[in-house]
Amino acid sequence: MSTDAFALLGLCRRAAMDAEEVRSAFQKVGAAQHPDHAEASEKADRAAGFTSLNEAQAMLSSPCRRLRHLLELLYPATAAARTGAVMDDEMMDLFSLTGAAVQQAQSVLSRKQQAGSALARAMLAAEEMQAQEAIESALTRIESARDFLRAAMEGIDSTLASCGDASVALQSAAARAGFLEKWHQQLRNAFAGFFDAG
């Protein structure tokens, strides 16, 4: 079993958690653990401890990683089973929407890079705008799905508080969070490509 990141930061084990809460807990615990506030003989131990705190903050700041960690801590057998995630219709639609938007962006960027003149690049402006709008539309849908996921995480916390079994819901939420994080990053990278290409 991995180290309990929640315990390291002095936080209760919960699915729903915002980044500010994690950052605040890290700052509080990290200030006391920072190697700069230690005697020379303690610096190495403090540095290792501070590294663990940084890793805990990174883990709990990511909904996907936090949910997987919580699953490992509370339901190790379920976590170890690593059953495949079943995507519902909404997630399949998001998968298709994300893939189409990224492909559209890549196609426009490829043609823009191959364009031999400023005029040829300018002629792609309308397509570039359409590709950017497709990315923004997909990002908006992903944000809506993230809102739904946050509500699901609050439901998981309610189940846990009442000593109910949340293993299936937690596993499903972890898988959903993983897909959403991946797709969000792909869309952000595709969008950034328009500015990197100049």
N, C-alpha and C positions, 0 to 999 in steps of 0.2 A: 504494500500500500504506500502511496506517495505521502509526502508531508502534507499536513492539513494547512492549506493556504489561508483558510478562514481564521484558524487559531493563531497563525503567525501574525496576522494583522489585527487580532482582537475583535473579529467580526463574527456574528452568528451565522450559522450555515443556512443560507437562503438562496433561492433561485433568482428572485428579483432583487436587483441591486444596481444603483446607478454609479457611473464613473466617478462622480464627485465624492460619494461616500467612500469608495475604495481609495481614492487619492488622499482624502482627509485622514483616513485610518493609517495609510502608509506614512504620511508626514508625521503623524503623532508618534508612531512606533519607531519610524526611521530616525527621528531626531535623537532619540535615546540610544539607538544602536549604531549611529554613524561612526565610522572609524576615526574621524577627525576629533572626536570627543573622548578618545581613549588614551590611556598610557601606552608607551611604546610596546610593552610586553603583551598588551591586549589587542593591538591593531590587527593582527592577522585573523584572530577569532572574530573580531568585530566586522572585518571586511567580508568574511565568509557569511556571517549573519546578515549583513546588509545586502549581499548578493541574493540570499534566500528571500529577503523581503521584497527586493525588486522583482524577482520571479513570481512571488505571490501576488504582487500588485498587477503584473502583466496578465497573469492567469485570471484573476477575478475581474479585471476590466473588460475582458472578452466574454460576452455572453456564452458563446460556444464552449470555450475552454472552462468557464465557471460551471456550466451545466454538466459537462463531462466529469469534471473534478467532483462535483457534488454527487453525481451518480456513482463514481468510484468509491467515495467515502461512505455513502449510505446504503448502496446496493451493489457491492462488489461482484456478486455472481451475475447480475444483469449486465454490468459494465463489461465483465470478462466475456460474456456471450457474444458481444459485438454483432448482434443481428442487424441485417441490412435495414435501412430506413425505407419506409414506404411513403412515397410522395403522393399527397392528395391532389385533386384537380387544380387547386389554387397554386400549389407549388410547381406542378407541371406547366401551368400557364406562365408562371414567372420564369421558369427555366427556358421556355421557348422564347419569351419576350426578351430576356437577357441575351440569349444566343443570337437572336436576330439583330438586336441593337448593336452588339459587339461586332458581328460580321459586317453589318452595314457600315459601321465606322471604319473598320479595317479596309474595306473595299474602297471607300472614298479616300482614305489616307494613302493607300497604295497608289491609286491613280494620281493623287496630288503630288506624290513624290516622284512619279515617273513623268509628270508634265514637264515639258521642255522650256516653257516660257511663263512669264507672269500672266499673260492673257489666258493660257491654257489652265493655269491654276485658278484664275478668277472665274472661269466658266464653271468650275466645280463648286462655287460658293453656295449655290442653292442646295445642292446635294449634301454639302457639309452641314448646312443649317438643319436640314431634315434629319441627318444622322445624329447631330447634337440633341435635337428635340426628342428623338427616339430614346436616346440614353437618359435624358432627363425624365421622360415618361416612365421608363423602367425603374429609375431610382425612386421616383415617387411611389410606385407600386411596392417596391421593396420596403420603403419606409412604412407604408401601411401594414405590410406583413410583419414588420418589426413591432409595430404597436400591438398587433394581435398576439405576437409572441410574448410581449411584456405582460399582457393580461393573463396569458396562459401561465407564465412564471408566478404571478401573484396567486393564481389558483393552486399551483403546486405548493407554494408556501402555506396556503390555508390547509391543504391536505396534510402536509407535514406537521403543522401546528396541532392538528386534531389527531395525530398519531396514525393517520391513514397511510396506505401504501401508494406512493407516488412514483414507483419505479417506471411504469410504462409511460406515464405522462412526461417524466423527466427524460427518459431516453428519446422520446419523440421530439421534445423541445430542443434537446441537444443536437439532434440531427437537423432539425429545421434551422436552428441558429447557425450551424455549420454551412449549410447551403446559402443562407442569406448573407453571411459574411463573405463567402467566396464570390458570389454574384455581385455584391456591392463593390468589392475590390476590382473585379473584372471591368465593371462599368466605369468606375473612377479612372482606372488606367486607360481605358478606351477614350474617355473624355479628355484626359490629360494629353493624349496623343495629338489632338488637334493643336494644342499650344506648343508642344515640343517640336512639331513638324514645321512651325513657323509659317 
